[in-house]
Amino acid sequence: LTLALKQLIEELGVSSLKEQGLVMKEAKIKLGASVDGKRLNLALKELLQ
């Protein structure tokens, strides 16, 4: 999950938590709806801090 998020952040050029929604949206599309949103959110916050 973390590796996939890192790649997605790089692809999108995201650098702050303000753009978290964009990454969440794309992650749901790429990783599938079965991904737990809570885990996704926590991992994303850690990576963007």
PDB file with SEQRES, HELIX, SHEET and CRYST1 records, atoms N, CA, C and O in Angstrom:
SEQRES   1 A   49  LEU THR LEU ALA LEU LYS GLN LEU ILE GLU GLU LEU GLY          
SEQRES   2 A   49  VAL SER SER LEU LYS GLU GLN GLY LEU VAL MET LYS GLU          
SEQRES   3 A   49  ALA LYS ILE LYS LEU GLY ALA SER VAL ASP GLY LYS ARG          
SEQRES   4 A   49  LEU ASN LEU ALA LEU LYS GLU LEU LEU GLN                      
HELIX    1 AA1 THR A    2  LEU A   12  1                                  11    
HELIX    2 AA2 LEU A   17  GLU A   19  5                                   3    
HELIX    3 AA3 GLN A   20  LEU A   31  1                                  12    
HELIX    4 AA4 GLY A   37  LEU A   48  1                                  12    
CRYST1    1.000    1.000    1.000  90.00  90.00  90.00 P 1           1          
ATOM      1  N   LEU A   1       0.832  -1.199   0.000  1.00  0.00           N  
ATOM      2  CA  LEU A   1       0.000   0.000   0.000  1.00  0.00           C  
ATOM      3  C   LEU A   1       0.872   1.256   0.000  1.00  0.00           C  
ATOM      4  O   LEU A   1       0.636   2.190  -0.767  1.00  0.00           O  
ATOM      5  N   THR A   2       1.870   1.262   0.863  1.00  0.00           N  
ATOM      6  CA  THR A   2       2.737   2.438   0.960  1.00  0.00           C  
ATOM      7  C   THR A   2       3.503   2.674  -0.339  1.00  0.00           C  
ATOM      8  O   THR A   2       3.631   3.811  -0.794  1.00  0.00           O  
ATOM      9  N   LEU A   3       4.006   1.606  -0.926  1.00  0.00           N  
ATOM     10  CA  LEU A   3       4.747   1.727  -2.180  1.00  0.00           C  
ATOM     11  C   LEU A   3       3.846   2.272  -3.287  1.00  0.00           C  
ATOM     12  O   LEU A   3       4.251   3.152  -4.047  1.00  0.00           O  
ATOM     13  N   ALA A   4       2.639   1.752  -3.373  1.00  0.00           N  
ATOM     14  CA  ALA A   4       1.687   2.216  -4.391  1.00  0.00           C  
ATOM     15  C   ALA A   4       1.355   3.688  -4.181  1.00  0.00           C  
ATOM     16  O   ALA A   4       1.246   4.441  -5.148  1.00  0.00           O  
ATOM     17  N   LEU A   5       1.194   4.099  -2.941  1.00  0.00           N  
ATOM     18  CA  LEU A   5       0.896   5.503  -2.645  1.00  0.00           C  
ATOM     19  C   LEU A   5       2.072   6.410  -2.994  1.00  0.00           C  
ATOM     20  O   LEU A   5       1.881   7.505  -3.523  1.00  0.00           O  
ATOM     21  N   LYS A   6       3.290   5.950  -2.697  1.00  0.00           N  
ATOM     22  CA  LYS A   6       4.477   6.745  -3.035  1.00  0.00           C  
ATOM     23  C   LYS A   6       4.544   6.987  -4.534  1.00  0.00           C  
ATOM     24  O   LYS A   6       4.822   8.100  -4.980  1.00  0.00           O  
ATOM     25  N   GLN A   7       4.287   5.937  -5.312  1.00  0.00           N  
ATOM     26  CA  GLN A   7       4.316   6.059  -6.768  1.00  0.00           C  
ATOM     27  C   GLN A   7       3.238   7.012  -7.248  1.00  0.00           C  
ATOM     28  O   GLN A   7       3.482   7.829  -8.136  1.00  0.00           O  
ATOM     29  N   LEU A   8       2.069   6.917  -6.681  1.00  0.00           N  
ATOM     30  CA  LEU A   8       0.948   7.773  -7.065  1.00  0.00           C  
ATOM     31  C   LEU A   8       1.230   9.237  -6.728  1.00  0.00           C  
ATOM     32  O   LEU A   8       0.919  10.129  -7.517  1.00  0.00           O  
ATOM     33  N   ILE A   9       1.810   9.479  -5.570  1.00  0.00           N  
ATOM     34  CA  ILE A   9       2.165  10.842  -5.154  1.00  0.00           C  
ATOM     35  C   ILE A   9       3.173  11.434  -6.137  1.00  0.00           C  
ATOM     36  O   ILE A   9       3.074  12.599  -6.522  1.00  0.00           O  
ATOM     37  N   GLU A  10       4.140  10.612  -6.535  1.00  0.00           N  
ATOM     38  CA  GLU A  10       5.143  11.065  -7.508  1.00  0.00           C  
ATOM     39  C   GLU A  10       4.498  11.382  -8.855  1.00  0.00           C  
ATOM     40  O   GLU A  10       4.775  12.421  -9.454  1.00  0.00           O  
ATOM     41  N   GLU A  11       3.636  10.481  -9.324  1.00  0.00           N  
ATOM     42  CA  GLU A  11       2.953  10.671 -10.612  1.00  0.00           C  
ATOM     43  C   GLU A  11       2.149  11.965 -10.635  1.00  0.00           C  
ATOM     44  O   GLU A  11       2.167  12.705 -11.618  1.00  0.00           O  
ATOM     45  N   LEU A  12       1.446  12.227  -9.537  1.00  0.00           N  
ATOM     46  CA  LEU A  12       0.559  13.388  -9.472  1.00  0.00           C  
ATOM     47  C   LEU A  12       1.293  14.669  -9.086  1.00  0.00           C  
ATOM     48  O   LEU A  12       0.757  15.765  -9.251  1.00  0.00           O  
ATOM     49  N   GLY A  13       2.502  14.537  -8.579  1.00  0.00           N  
ATOM     50  CA  GLY A  13       3.263  15.710  -8.169  1.00  0.00           C  
ATOM     51  C   GLY A  13       2.711  16.369  -6.915  1.00  0.00           C  
ATOM     52  O   GLY A  13       2.818  17.584  -6.746  1.00  0.00           O  
ATOM     53  N   VAL A  14       2.128  15.575  -6.048  1.00  0.00           N  
ATOM     54  CA  VAL A  14       1.525  16.081  -4.813  1.00  0.00           C  
ATOM     55  C   VAL A  14       2.605  16.245  -3.748  1.00  0.00           C  
ATOM     56  O   VAL A  14       3.475  15.387  -3.595  1.00  0.00           O  
ATOM     57  N   SER A  15       2.539  17.362  -3.011  1.00  0.00           N  
ATOM     58  CA  SER A  15       3.557  17.596  -1.991  1.00  0.00           C  
ATOM     59  C   SER A  15       2.989  18.035  -0.647  1.00  0.00           C  
ATOM     60  O   SER A  15       3.742  18.225   0.308  1.00  0.00           O  
ATOM     61  N   SER A  16       1.672  18.199  -0.558  1.00  0.00           N  
ATOM     62  CA  SER A  16       1.105  18.644   0.718  1.00  0.00           C  
ATOM     63  C   SER A  16      -0.210  17.932   1.023  1.00  0.00           C  
ATOM     64  O   SER A  16      -0.847  17.343   0.149  1.00  0.00           O  
ATOM     65  N   LEU A  17      -0.589  18.011   2.291  1.00  0.00           N  
ATOM     66  CA  LEU A  17      -1.843  17.398   2.721  1.00  0.00           C  
ATOM     67  C   LEU A  17      -3.061  18.058   2.089  1.00  0.00           C  
ATOM     68  O   LEU A  17      -4.139  17.465   2.046  1.00  0.00           O  
ATOM     69  N   LYS A  18      -2.896  19.282   1.601  1.00  0.00           N  
ATOM     70  CA  LYS A  18      -4.009  19.987   0.971  1.00  0.00           C  
ATOM     71  C   LYS A  18      -4.497  19.255  -0.275  1.00  0.00           C  
ATOM     72  O   LYS A  18      -5.653  19.393  -0.674  1.00  0.00           O  
ATOM     73  N   GLU A  19      -3.611  18.481  -0.882  1.00  0.00           N  
ATOM     74  CA  GLU A  19      -3.947  17.752  -2.106  1.00  0.00           C  
ATOM     75  C   GLU A  19      -4.291  16.287  -1.835  1.00  0.00           C  
ATOM     76  O   GLU A  19      -4.316  15.466  -2.751  1.00  0.00           O  
ATOM     77  N   GLN A  20      -4.548  15.978  -0.597  1.00  0.00           N  
ATOM     78  CA  GLN A  20      -4.827  14.612  -0.179  1.00  0.00           C  
ATOM     79  C   GLN A  20      -6.039  14.021  -0.897  1.00  0.00           C  
ATOM     80  O   GLN A  20      -6.035  12.844  -1.255  1.00  0.00           O  
ATOM     81  N   GLY A  21      -7.055  14.818  -1.103  1.00  0.00           N  
ATOM     82  CA  GLY A  21      -8.270  14.340  -1.761  1.00  0.00           C  
ATOM     83  C   GLY A  21      -8.008  13.827  -3.157  1.00  0.00           C  
ATOM     84  O   GLY A  21      -8.593  12.829  -3.578  1.00  0.00           O  
ATOM     85  N   LEU A  22      -7.139  14.497  -3.872  1.00  0.00           N  
ATOM     86  CA  LEU A  22      -6.780  14.086  -5.228  1.00  0.00           C  
ATOM     87  C   LEU A  22      -6.125  12.707  -5.214  1.00  0.00           C  
ATOM     88  O   LEU A  22      -6.444  11.847  -6.035  1.00  0.00           O  
ATOM     89  N   VAL A  23      -5.214  12.511  -4.279  1.00  0.00           N  
ATOM     90  CA  VAL A  23      -4.519  11.231  -4.176  1.00  0.00           C  
ATOM     91  C   VAL A  23      -5.494  10.135  -3.753  1.00  0.00           C  
ATOM     92  O   VAL A  23      -5.447   9.025  -4.285  1.00  0.00           O  
ATOM     93  N   MET A  24      -6.370  10.437  -2.807  1.00  0.00           N  
ATOM     94  CA  MET A  24      -7.359   9.456  -2.349  1.00  0.00           C  
ATOM     95  C   MET A  24      -8.232   8.998  -3.515  1.00  0.00           C  
ATOM     96  O   MET A  24      -8.479   7.804  -3.683  1.00  0.00           O  
ATOM     97  N   LYS A  25      -8.689   9.939  -4.305  1.00  0.00           N  
ATOM     98  CA  LYS A  25      -9.555   9.628  -5.445  1.00  0.00           C  
ATOM     99  C   LYS A  25      -8.835   8.705  -6.430  1.00  0.00           C  
ATOM    100  O   LYS A  25      -9.382   7.686  -6.852  1.00  0.00           O  
ATOM    101  N   GLU A  26      -7.615   9.071  -6.788  1.00  0.00           N  
ATOM    102  CA  GLU A  26      -6.837   8.273  -7.743  1.00  0.00           C  
ATOM    103  C   GLU A  26      -6.470   6.907  -7.159  1.00  0.00           C  
ATOM    104  O   GLU A  26      -6.452   5.910  -7.881  1.00  0.00           O  
ATOM    105  N   ALA A  27      -6.180   6.856  -5.866  1.00  0.00           N  
ATOM    106  CA  ALA A  27      -5.820   5.594  -5.221  1.00  0.00           C  
ATOM    107  C   ALA A  27      -6.995   4.627  -5.254  1.00  0.00           C  
ATOM    108  O   ALA A  27      -6.814   3.434  -5.499  1.00  0.00           O  
ATOM    109  N   LYS A  28      -8.196   5.135  -5.007  1.00  0.00           N  
ATOM    110  CA  LYS A  28      -9.388   4.281  -5.052  1.00  0.00           C  
ATOM    111  C   LYS A  28      -9.576   3.701  -6.452  1.00  0.00           C  
ATOM    112  O   LYS A  28      -9.972   2.546  -6.605  1.00  0.00           O  
ATOM    113  N   ILE A  29      -9.288   4.512  -7.475  1.00  0.00           N  
ATOM    114  CA  ILE A  29      -9.426   4.049  -8.857  1.00  0.00           C  
ATOM    115  C   ILE A  29      -8.363   2.997  -9.176  1.00  0.00           C  
ATOM    116  O   ILE A  29      -8.677   1.939  -9.722  1.00  0.00           O  
ATOM    117  N   LYS A  30      -7.110   3.287  -8.836  1.00  0.00           N  
ATOM    118  CA  LYS A  30      -6.008   2.390  -9.192  1.00  0.00           C  
ATOM    119  C   LYS A  30      -5.948   1.137  -8.331  1.00  0.00           C  
ATOM    120  O   LYS A  30      -5.651   0.053  -8.832  1.00  0.00           O  
ATOM    121  N   LEU A  31      -6.228   1.278  -7.045  1.00  0.00           N  
ATOM    122  CA  LEU A  31      -6.099   0.146  -6.128  1.00  0.00           C  
ATOM    123  C   LEU A  31      -7.403  -0.622  -5.955  1.00  0.00           C  
ATOM    124  O   LEU A  31      -7.410  -1.723  -5.405  1.00  0.00           O  
ATOM    125  N   GLY A  32      -8.486  -0.053  -6.416  1.00  0.00           N  
ATOM    126  CA  GLY A  32      -9.774  -0.716  -6.305  1.00  0.00           C  
ATOM    127  C   GLY A  32     -10.544  -0.256  -5.089  1.00  0.00           C  
ATOM    128  O   GLY A  32      -9.968   0.225  -4.113  1.00  0.00           O  
ATOM    129  N   ALA A  33     -11.832  -0.407  -5.159  1.00  0.00           N  
ATOM    130  CA  ALA A  33     -12.717   0.051  -4.090  1.00  0.00           C  
ATOM    131  C   ALA A  33     -12.578  -0.794  -2.823  1.00  0.00           C  
ATOM    132  O   ALA A  33     -13.039  -0.394  -1.754  1.00  0.00           O  
ATOM    133  N   SER A  34     -11.944  -1.959  -2.944  1.00  0.00           N  
ATOM    134  CA  SER A  34     -11.817  -2.840  -1.782  1.00  0.00           C  
ATOM    135  C   SER A  34     -10.785  -2.345  -0.771  1.00  0.00           C  
ATOM    136  O   SER A  34     -10.709  -2.861   0.344  1.00  0.00           O  
ATOM    137  N   VAL A  35      -9.991  -1.345  -1.161  1.00  0.00           N  
ATOM    138  CA  VAL A  35      -8.997  -0.775  -0.247  1.00  0.00           C  
ATOM    139  C   VAL A  35      -9.714  -0.057   0.893  1.00  0.00           C  
ATOM    140  O   VAL A  35     -10.658   0.701   0.670  1.00  0.00           O  
ATOM    141  N   ASP A  36      -9.253  -0.306   2.110  1.00  0.00           N  
ATOM    142  CA  ASP A  36      -9.849   0.325   3.283  1.00  0.00           C  
ATOM    143  C   ASP A  36      -9.481   1.811   3.310  1.00  0.00           C  
ATOM    144  O   ASP A  36      -8.304   2.162   3.393  1.00  0.00           O  
ATOM    145  N   GLY A  37     -10.474   2.664   3.243  1.00  0.00           N  
ATOM    146  CA  GLY A  37     -10.267   4.105   3.199  1.00  0.00           C  
ATOM    147  C   GLY A  37      -9.528   4.639   4.411  1.00  0.00           C  
ATOM    148  O   GLY A  37      -8.739   5.577   4.300  1.00  0.00           O  
ATOM    149  N   LYS A  38      -9.780   4.050   5.559  1.00  0.00           N  
ATOM    150  CA  LYS A  38      -9.135   4.503   6.788  1.00  0.00           C  
ATOM    151  C   LYS A  38      -7.625   4.231   6.741  1.00  0.00           C  
ATOM    152  O   LYS A  38      -6.818   5.094   7.086  1.00  0.00           O  
ATOM    153  N   ARG A  39      -7.259   3.021   6.310  1.00  0.00           N  
ATOM    154  CA  ARG A  39      -5.831   2.673   6.187  1.00  0.00           C  
ATOM    155  C   ARG A  39      -5.160   3.536   5.135  1.00  0.00           C  
ATOM    156  O   ARG A  39      -4.028   3.987   5.312  1.00  0.00           O  
ATOM    157  N   LEU A  40      -5.867   3.759   4.044  1.00  0.00           N  
ATOM    158  CA  LEU A  40      -5.358   4.584   2.955  1.00  0.00           C  
ATOM    159  C   LEU A  40      -5.087   6.001   3.447  1.00  0.00           C  
ATOM    160  O   LEU A  40      -4.040   6.579   3.159  1.00  0.00           O  
ATOM    161  N   ASN A  41      -6.026   6.544   4.181  1.00  0.00           N  
ATOM    162  CA  ASN A  41      -5.912   7.896   4.720  1.00  0.00           C  
ATOM    163  C   ASN A  41      -4.728   8.016   5.685  1.00  0.00           C  
ATOM    164  O   ASN A  41      -3.955   8.971   5.604  1.00  0.00           O  
ATOM    165  N   LEU A  42      -4.589   7.061   6.585  1.00  0.00           N  
ATOM    166  CA  LEU A  42      -3.490   7.096   7.554  1.00  0.00           C  
ATOM    167  C   LEU A  42      -2.132   7.001   6.862  1.00  0.00           C  
ATOM    168  O   LEU A  42      -1.212   7.750   7.192  1.00  0.00           O  
ATOM    169  N   ALA A  43      -2.006   6.090   5.913  1.00  0.00           N  
ATOM    170  CA  ALA A  43      -0.745   5.922   5.194  1.00  0.00           C  
ATOM    171  C   ALA A  43      -0.409   7.181   4.407  1.00  0.00           C  
ATOM    172  O   ALA A  43       0.748   7.599   4.351  1.00  0.00           O  
ATOM    173  N   LEU A  44      -1.413   7.771   3.810  1.00  0.00           N  
ATOM    174  CA  LEU A  44      -1.214   8.979   3.017  1.00  0.00           C  
ATOM    175  C   LEU A  44      -0.760  10.146   3.887  1.00  0.00           C  
ATOM    176  O   LEU A  44       0.132  10.902   3.502  1.00  0.00           O  
ATOM    177  N   LYS A  45      -1.369  10.291   5.053  1.00  0.00           N  
ATOM    178  CA  LYS A  45      -0.979  11.367   5.971  1.00  0.00           C  
ATOM    179  C   LYS A  45       0.475  11.217   6.398  1.00  0.00           C  
ATOM    180  O   LYS A  45       1.205  12.205   6.483  1.00  0.00           O  
ATOM    181  N   GLU A  46       0.899   9.979   6.666  1.00  0.00           N  
ATOM    182  CA  GLU A  46       2.288   9.744   7.066  1.00  0.00           C  
ATOM    183  C   GLU A  46       3.252  10.130   5.953  1.00  0.00           C  
ATOM    184  O   GLU A  46       4.303  10.717   6.210  1.00  0.00           O  
ATOM    185  N   LEU A  47       2.893   9.801   4.719  1.00  0.00           N  
ATOM    186  CA  LEU A  47       3.781  10.078   3.590  1.00  0.00           C  
ATOM    187  C   LEU A  47       3.865  11.557   3.252  1.00  0.00           C  
ATOM    188  O   LEU A  47       4.902  12.022   2.780  1.00  0.00           O  
ATOM    189  N   LEU A  48       2.802  12.298   3.482  1.00  0.00           N  
ATOM    190  CA  LEU A  48       2.768  13.703   3.094  1.00  0.00           C  
ATOM    191  C   LEU A  48       3.235  14.658   4.191  1.00  0.00           C  
ATOM    192  O   LEU A  48       3.322  15.863   3.959  1.00  0.00           O  
ATOM    193  N   GLN A  49       3.533  14.146   5.365  1.00  0.00           N  
ATOM    194  CA  GLN A  49       3.982  15.024   6.442  1.00  0.00           C  
ATOM    195  C   GLN A  49       5.434  15.375   6.299  1.00  0.00           C  
ATOM    196  O   GLN A  49       5.976  16.109   7.125  1.00  0.00           O  
TER     197      GLN A  49                                                      
END                                                                             
